[in-house]
């Protein structure tokens, strides 16, 4: 447990710096109060804890068992007539306990943190909508693409909109200098006051029919629903596994969403289990690996091998999630596939160890 706690702090800091401090720095540049930044960081902690536990299990167990192997403690156990199961059982029990705690954080605290995070971020946007407009960036929503030029306080140098008008025709809006104005209208996030705007709309089938408009001043409302697609409904990350399963069953029964959209809910559902219970599979892999490769400098080898496997596992999870969203691959296999690969490797190494 000491090795696990040390490595947990290490991975916690890695994910903290990568996902939280970079976000905080970006928000601080836009003069968001430090108090709100600290609250955003606090609401993100359950996600970091859930991410860190499986990797800490693998590397911590590898280093601990590697040291036992280097110090000949495992040799003493074997010479005393003990089988490898006397080591495997407590390793798996500890891995299961870590998984259960991690699952609680992932299934209960993570939705609470996500809900609080989104609520606070919305309130920050309402107080200063220009936070959402990053300079020299592209914003995409369900049916709109916004290309943003240089941003100076609440003034934008250039804007280009790609969306559809009320008749469903393709529309392109180009503006020079644009001022971002807070709006008190319900449901409106911000109002854009555009100078020298030009608007072109045309039919996709017959592009020879088009309209061109120009104006000295143009006012455009940006609605909350265009920025937060989940304003009126709950995001999958804001649900527990129980609520998410009920939602998936309801969506399948109602048949209102495409298979691709439902698969995104399934991805999040299976991820709630696969990530925390990865600790059990990592524990199964760590035990034979440490004994086979830890005869000399077991701690160092355990650290190196563990970090390498963590990078491989993390990449497999990211690729699985990406292909699941883009290509519609099965959420079960994309989320559980890395765990099954780790588990099979652990069983093969254990069989090799017993035969040896």
C-alpha positions in Angstrom: 0.0 0.0 0.0 2.9 2.4 0.7 4.2 1.9 -2.9 0.7 2.4 -4.2 0.2 5.6 -2.3 3.5 7.0 -3.5 2.8 6.2 -7.1 -0.8 7.4 -6.8 0.6 10.9 -5.7 2.9 10.8 -8.7 0.2 10.0 -11.3 -2.2 12.4 -9.6 0.3 15.2 -10.1 0.9 14.2 -13.7 -2.8 14.3 -14.6 -3.3 17.4 -12.4 -0.7 19.3 -14.3 -1.8 18.0 -17.7 -5.5 18.5 -17.4 -6.1 21.0 -14.7 -3.3 23.5 -14.5 -3.3 24.0 -18.2 -7.0 24.7 -18.1 -6.6 27.0 -15.1 -3.8 29.0 -16.9 -6.0 29.4 -19.9 -8.9 30.7 -17.8 -6.7 33.0 -15.7 -5.4 34.7 -18.8 -9.0 35.9 -19.3 -9.2 37.4 -15.8 -11.5 34.9 -14.3 -11.4 35.3 -10.4 -8.9 33.0 -8.7 -11.7 31.8 -6.4 -13.6 30.4 -9.4 -10.5 28.8 -10.9 -9.8 27.0 -7.6 -13.4 25.8 -7.5 -13.1 24.5 -11.1 -10.0 22.6 -10.1 -11.7 21.1 -7.0 -14.6 19.9 -9.1 -12.2 18.2 -11.5 -10.4 16.2 -8.8 -12.7 13.1 -8.9 -11.8 12.6 -12.6 -8.1 12.8 -11.8 -8.4 10.4 -8.8 -10.3 7.9 -11.0 -7.6 8.1 -13.7 -4.7 7.8 -11.3 -5.7 4.7 -9.3 -5.2 1.9 -12.0 -1.8 3.2 -13.1 -0.6 3.6 -9.5 -1.7 -0.1 -8.9 0.4 -1.4 -11.8 3.6 0.6 -11.1 3.3 0.4 -7.3 2.8 -3.3 -7.3 5.6 -3.9 -9.8 8.0 -1.9 -7.7 7.0 -3.6 -4.4 7.1 -7.1 -5.8 10.3 -6.3 -7.7 12.0 -5.3 -4.5 10.8 -8.5 -2.8 12.3 -10.5 -5.7 15.6 -8.6 -5.5 15.8 -9.1 -1.8 15.2 -12.8 -2.2 12.0 -12.7 0.0 10.1 -14.5 -2.7 12.9 -17.1 -3.0 12.5 -17.7 0.8 8.7 -18.2 0.4 9.3 -20.7 -2.4 12.0 -22.5 -0.4 9.5 -22.8 2.5 7.2 -24.8 0.2 4.7 -21.9 -0.5 3.2 -21.7 -4.0 2.9 -18.5 -6.0 -0.8 -18.3 -5.0 0.3 -17.1 -1.6 1.5 -13.9 -3.3 -1.1 -13.7 -6.0 -4.1 -13.8 -3.7 -3.3 -10.7 -1.6 -2.2 -8.9 -4.7 -5.6 -9.6 -6.3 -7.5 -8.7 -3.1 -5.7 -5.3 -2.9 -6.4 -4.7 -6.5 -10.1 -5.4 -6.0 -10.3 -3.1 -3.0 -8.6 -0.3 -4.9 -11.0 -0.9 -7.8 -14.1 -0.7 -5.5 -12.9 2.7 -4.0 -12.0 4.0 -7.5 -15.4 2.9 -8.8 -17.2 4.8 -6.1 -15.2 7.9 -7.0 -15.9 7.4 -10.7 -19.6 6.5 -10.4 -20.7 8.9 -7.6 -18.2 11.7 -7.0 -17.3 12.2 -10.7 -21.0 13.0 -11.7 -21.3 15.4 -8.8 -18.1 17.2 -9.7 -19.0 17.3 -13.4 -22.4 18.9 -12.6 -20.9 21.5 -10.3 -18.1 22.2 -12.9 -20.6 22.8 -15.7 -22.8 24.9 -13.6 -20.0 27.1 -12.4 -18.5 27.4 -15.9 -21.9 28.5 -17.3 -22.1 31.2 -14.6 -18.6 32.4 -15.5 -19.6 32.6 -19.1 -22.8 34.5 -18.3 -20.7 37.1 -16.4 -18.1 37.4 -19.2 -19.1 35.7 -22.5 -15.9 36.6 -24.2 -14.2 33.8 -22.2 -15.6 31.3 -24.7 -14.2 33.2 -27.7 -10.5 32.2 -27.9 -8.3 34.1 -30.3 -7.4 32.5 -33.6 -9.6 29.5 -33.0 -12.5 27.5 -34.5 -15.7 26.8 -32.5 -18.0 24.0 -33.7 -21.5 23.2 -32.5 -24.2 20.9 -34.0 -24.9 23.0 -37.0 -22.6 26.0 -36.8 -18.9 26.7 -37.3 -17.4 30.0 -36.0 -13.9 31.1 -37.1 -12.5 33.7 -34.7 -9.7 36.2 -35.4 -7.7 38.1 -32.8 -9.6 38.9 -29.5 -8.8 42.0 -27.5 -10.8 42.2 -24.3 -14.4 42.1 -25.7 -13.5 43.1 -29.3 -12.9 40.6 -32.1 -11.0 41.6 -35.2 -12.6 39.2 -37.7 -15.4 36.7 -37.6 -16.7 34.1 -40.1 -19.9 32.1 -39.5 -21.0 29.0 -41.3 -24.6 28.1 -40.5 -28.1 27.7 -41.9 -30.9 30.3 -42.2 -34.5 29.9 -41.3 -35.2 28.3 -44.7 -32.5 25.7 -44.2 -30.2 27.3 -46.8 -26.4 27.4 -46.2 -25.4 30.8 -44.8 -22.0 32.5 -44.5 -21.5 35.6 -42.4 -18.3 37.7 -42.6 -17.7 40.6 -40.2 -14.9 43.0 -39.5 -14.6 44.4 -36.0 -17.1 42.8 -33.6 -18.0 43.8 -30.1 -19.2 41.2 -27.6 -22.0 42.5 -25.4 -23.6 40.8 -22.4 -27.2 40.0 -22.8 -30.0 40.0 -20.2 -32.4 38.1 -22.4 -33.3 34.6 -21.1 -31.4 31.9 -23.0 -29.1 34.3 -24.8 -25.4 34.0 -23.8 -24.1 37.0 -25.7 -24.9 39.5 -28.4 -22.5 40.2 -31.2 -22.5 43.8 -32.6 -20.8 43.4 -36.0 -19.4 46.2 -38.2 -19.6 46.1 -42.0 -21.1 42.6 -42.1 -21.7 40.7 -45.3 -24.2 37.7 -45.5 -24.4 35.2 -48.3 -27.1 32.4 -48.3 -27.6 29.9 -51.0 -29.2 26.5 -51.8 -26.9 23.5 -51.7 -28.7 21.9 -54.6 -28.7 25.0 -56.9 -25.8 27.2 -55.9 -26.6 29.6 -58.7 -29.5 30.9 -56.6 -28.1 33.0 -53.8 -28.7 36.2 -51.8 -26.0 38.7 -50.7 -26.7 41.2 -48.0 -24.4 43.9 -46.5 -24.9 46.3 -43.6 -23.1 48.8 -41.6 -24.2 47.3 -38.3 -25.5 43.8 -37.6 -26.7 42.3 -34.2 -26.6 38.6 -33.7 -27.7 36.7 -30.6 -25.7 33.6 -29.5 -28.0 31.3 -27.5 -26.9 29.1 -24.6 -28.1 26.0 -26.4 -25.6 26.6 -29.2 -22.7 26.6 -26.8 -23.9 23.9 -24.3 -25.5 21.1 -26.2 -26.6 19.6 -22.9 -28.3 22.6 -21.4 -31.8 21.0 -21.4 -30.6 17.4 -20.8 -28.1 15.6 -18.6 -24.7 14.8 -20.0 -23.7 11.1 -19.7 -20.8 12.1 -17.4 -23.3 13.7 -15.1 -25.0 10.4 -14.4 -24.3 7.4 -12.2 -24.0 4.0 -13.9 -27.6 3.2 -12.8 -29.1 6.3 -14.2 -27.1 6.0 -17.4 -28.2 2.4 -18.0 -31.8 3.5 -17.6 -31.3 6.4 -20.0 -29.7 4.1 -22.6 -32.6 1.6 -22.3 -35.1 4.5 -22.7 -33.3 5.9 -25.8 -33.1 2.5 -27.4 -36.8 2.0 -26.8 -37.8 5.4 -28.1 -35.6 5.1 -31.1 -35.1 8.9 -31.4 -31.3 8.9 -31.7 -29.0 7.3 -34.2 -26.9 4.2 -33.3 -23.8 6.5 -33.3 -25.3 8.8 -30.7 -26.5 5.9 -28.5 -23.0 4.4 -28.8 -21.6 7.5 -27.2 -23.8 6.9 -24.1 -22.7 3.3 -24.1 -19.0 4.3 -24.3 -19.4 6.4 -21.1 -21.4 3.6 -19.4 -18.7 0.9 -20.0 -15.9 3.4 -19.1 -17.4 3.8 -15.7 -16.6 0.2 -15.0 -13.5 -0.5 -17.2 -11.3 2.3 -15.9 -11.6 1.7 -12.1 -11.6 -2.1 -12.4 -8.5 -1.9 -14.5 -6.7 -2.1 -11.2 -7.6 -5.8 -10.8 -6.2 -6.6 -14.3 -3.1 -4.6 -13.6 -2.6 -6.4 -10.3 -2.8 -9.7 -12.1 -0.2 -8.6 -14.6 2.1 -7.0 -12.0 2.7 -10.2 -9.9 4.3 -12.5 -12.6 6.1 -9.6 -14.4 7.8 -8.5 -11.2 8.9 -12.0 -10.4 10.1 -12.9 -13.9 12.0 -9.6 -14.5 12.8 -8.4 -11.0 15.7 -10.6 -10.0 18.1 -7.7 -10.3 17.2 -4.0 -9.6 13.5 -5.0 -9.3 12.4 -1.5 -8.2 14.0 0.2 -11.1 12.8 -2.3 -13.7 9.3 -2.3 -12.2 9.2 1.5 -12.6 10.4 1.5 -16.2 8.2 -1.4 -17.3 5.2 0.0 -15.4 5.5 3.5 -17.0 5.8 1.9 -20.5 2.7 -0.2 -19.9 0.7 2.8 -18.5 1.5 4.8 -21.7 0.4 1.8 -23.9 -2.8 1.3 -21.9 -3.7 5.1 -21.9 -3.1 5.3 -25.7 -5.3 2.2 -26.2 -8.1 3.8 -24.1 -7.9 7.1 -26.0 -7.8 5.3 -29.4 -10.7 3.1 -28.5 -12.8 6.0 -27.3 -11.9 8.0 -30.5 -12.8 5.2 -32.9 -15.9 4.4 -30.8 -17.2 8.0 -31.3 -16.1 8.5 -34.9 -16.6 5.0 -36.3 -19.4 3.7 -34.1 -17.3 0.7 -32.8 -18.8 -1.2 -29.9 -18.5 0.7 -26.7 -18.0 -2.5 -24.7 -15.0 -3.7 -26.7 -13.4 -0.4 -27.1 -13.5 0.3 -23.3 -12.9 -3.2 -22.0 -10.5 -4.3 -24.8 -7.3 -2.9 -23.1 -8.3 -4.6 -19.8 -8.8 -7.9 -21.5 -5.4 -7.5 -23.2 -3.7 -6.8 -19.9 -5.6 -9.7 -18.2 -4.7 -12.2 -20.9 -1.0 -11.1 -20.7 -1.1 -11.5 -16.9 -2.5 -15.0 -17.2 0.1 -16.1 -19.8 3.0 -14.7 -17.7 1.6 -16.4 -14.6 1.3 -19.8 -16.4 4.9 -19.3 -17.6 6.0 -18.5 -14.1 4.3 -21.6 -12.6 5.7 -23.9 -15.3 9.2 -22.5 -14.7 
